[in-house]
Each structure stands twice: as structure tokens, then as C-alpha cells.
């Protein structure tokens, strides 16, 4: 089968058309560089959408995977394993949490969190306590529950009837949230930085206000850190930058450095409201994923790597501002760490995808975050020369636009 020639047109022949991938096929990567079938080289500022935290084929991840692959792949959840317990210990020791539930994706982590919040509401003694407050332009995944919690109707409206009991209000508007959070609210779910919604950081006072409202009304505060977690912002988790501690946190993407894994972490108080059989997963916590994630997490959770993210952030911001002084396309460069959004001026609205397409032609992989924001989520350890070369290619794409 491996000698069959594969082309981009095969995607249209064989794949369900829910993606519209670039018209080249990537075949191998090393660090922050990646090559297509024609051996054309690209600098990777996309990072698999904030997933490839150590770039491509990093020895730390490769060695963990190959070592574990010789031992034990999968056993199911009738048994436990060493890698899952080691990874749980790392997460518990490094965060506010006492307990961990492992799954395979950010959507599944959010699903577990939202289901737990409903159980918390049920056990409160108030039979009406099942209402969930979320925010406009949020993104929490693609299951029916998480896509409904997400505040982007374009992703949910075709799949009605949607799960009930979820209301959306404006992000960063505490007064609007106050009007919705009542004694019947079981959870508030929020991203410390809206990733897909445009790389928009939450105001600290907004998050502090949500924490106070949840405490007052007995609601669970869920931080969706699927995109911001595991070093992306220059802290291990973005909540650590805010002075606000959630009750439940969800993490995925960078956690496995490219191997699919997600987790919901929480305190003993809430974890113990789930009982055996309440929730589950076949693959979650499998030894392969946990061995890789454990190695990746340990590598990232050091002052050197986390400080390096902050330094790279400043380097990117300075360089992008200099480029923008020349081309004047962006009204704002925002974000934290290596989650960076270049926000187009109103007169260039809707052109983010054009820029990313041109960047690809110039040999740079980048992302959009909505129609008006170009997003960069490169490797947390991307070398300076790759940043420079990537920005040169980005500049060429902007010049062509």
C-alpha cells in the first residue's frame, strides 16, 4: 500500500469534506521546519494549532514513544498503568488540582468538565441547578455539548436541536455575566485567552469577577486551557498569570506535543462528585499517550523553557511591530507568550485567510483566528533563526497582498 502515489486530489476523492487543507502535502518535519512531497521547506508558525510544543520529531517525545511502544500500548480502563499515574502526579504537583481525568482531546476534556458541572448541580439539592454560562466567540470543541457551549453559531446552528440550558454573553463584560449567573447556574466556562475567537485575552478583573460570582452562587468555574496550557503563555497554565484559580481546568493540544491526549483536572471536592461509571473513555489514559505527555510536560515545565517563551514573545512582538510600521495592515498585535494574533485593520477585514495562503506559497505555515486575525502558535522552543526566516517569508506574503 505504501508504494501507491498519494496526491492532494485524493483528499477530495476519499475524505469527508469537513476540512479544506492546503494544496500541498507535508511529509516530514524536524524542529520548526517541515517539508512537503516536492521537498519544499516551510517554517512552522502553526505548530499543528498550538499542539507541537517541541516542534517536529523532538528526541524527548520520540524516545518516550519508542521506549513505551516496546512495552505496553493499551490495556483499557479495567486496569491502570505506570505512565498514566506518573503523568497524573506531574499535573497534580504542578497545579491547583488534586485529581485528573485523562481523555484524547480538548473537546473530550470539556465534555468531562461540563458533565461534572451538571452532576455538581444535581448533588446541590437544587433540582434547577443545571444552567451553564459561556461566552460569545468562545470555542470549546466539536461534540454537540461543547459546540453548543462554544459561542460561535456558525459551528452549531446546522445541528439543532442543541442541548439546552446554555446561555452566552459578551466576553470581558462582567456586568452582562452578572445578569446571567444565578442560583441555578452550575458552571461558568471561559478561556483565559479566546484562541479560535481571535487571540483575545480576558481582562484580569473580568476573571476575578467571574470567580467571585461563582463563589457567591455556588457555581463551578471552568477554565478551558486547551490552547493556552502547557507553557503556551510563558507560564505552565495561563490561570497562573491571573491570580484566579478555577475549580476545573481542561488541557490538551500541547500536552502530548503532537500525540493525542487531553485531561480534565480538578480538586478533590469536585472530583469526588463523579462516581465509578459516571463517565469514561476507552483510550483515555493509555500508556503510549501518557508516556509521551509525561516526557513533554517534564521538558516544558522548567524555568528555562517557560522564560524562553516569554523572551520569544517579546522578540516576535518587536519584529511584527517593525514589519507593521512598513505595511500598516494590522491595528493590533496581541496575545501572550507564543499565542500571537495579528489583528487586521478594518479596511483589510476578512483577509486573514488570504495572508495565510500567501504565506504558505512563501514557505511559512500560519493560522487564522477568525476572518480578521492571523495567528501564530509555533514551537515553544523555536530557534531565533527560524523566527527570523519565518518573519522574512511573512513579510514577502504581506508585500504580495
Beta strands, then each sheet from edge to edge (+ up, - down):
strand 1: 26-30
strand 2: 33-36
strand 3: 41-44
strand 4: 99-103
strand 5: 131-135
strand 6: 166-169
strand 7: 185-190
strand 8: 193-194
strand 9: 200-201
strand 10: 220-224
strand 11: 248-251
strand 12: 262-266
strand 13: 330-336
strand 14: 339-344
strand 15: 364-365
strand 16: 367-368
strand 17: 373-376
sheet 1: 1+ 2- 3+ 15+
sheet 2: 4+ 12- 11+ 10+ 7+ 5+ 6+
sheet 3: 8+ 9-
sheet 4: 13+ 14- 17+ 16-
end
